[in-house]
Every structure is written in structure tokens, then in C-alpha cells.
């Protein structure tokens, strides 16, 4: 461990939001991808808990944002503890304003959505 922690850093996504804010007071701050990478890099593997199972979220975080892939422990979280931190990877989808059709051989594909992700640092304060 690089530093003594009372609570692990939680890696969260949209699927946690309904239950996570169930109890307590929280402080949320938007952050850049670089800030998310730096914060996660400060923790050892056993100091982080992966709180989502959606494969698209996993793909976005580890392949597109560039968070190092490690064998993080998975845990379903219902409530954060006071003074516990997390990083939420918020994903939202919008319809594509343009819908180009791509032809490859005998196959036709159409773009129908845009997918966006942003990062939020969250701390439970009370």
C-alpha cells in the first residue's frame, strides 16, 4: 500500500446512482480524464473497488480513457461510508445528428448514437 486507507476508492458508473445517493451528504466535482488517471494511479490494486459490471463501461474506462487494467476486486455498493471517495464514470447516449450509412462488402451499417463519458469525483461528507 502506498498510504494507509480507511476505505477503498470506488470506481462507479451510472448503474450505482440510484442506490449510492440513498443516504448521506456528498460533494461532487467534475474532473478530467487525466485527473482520473492520476488519482487512480495513486492507489494500489487492493485499495480500489470496481462497482460495476457493464462491459461497455469497462471498455470505455480501460480502453478509451486509458485507466490501467488490473484485476480489481468487484463489490456491489449500496452506501458509501463517510469520508469515502469514488470516481463516477458517467455515460450518456444521444441520437446521432447525422446518420451516415457505411458499406463494407455486402454489409450495410448505420450510425445511430453518440456515446459520451465524463468523470466525477465524489466524497461522502456526512
C-alpha angles and dihedrals in degrees: 000000000000092000137001112267130190092197132020123246109258121222105207142174139189092289091069098052100088094055101027096066090045094110137015139020122291141193116214126191127180113235139188124250088249091055090049091050091048094049093047089047090059091064131075118234092258091053093064130071123200108218102184136064102191107125093213091057090048091050093049095047099044103030105032105027092038102233107162112259113237133158093266119186113253119221132166106233122202099170133018118225122242109277092014117137132211141172116227117205100205113200125191133174129210130186113263112257089209121040107196118186116224122202121203113172108306093342127096123197131184128202107232106161145036117213121206131183132189133176129237126188111217131191126181105226102179 
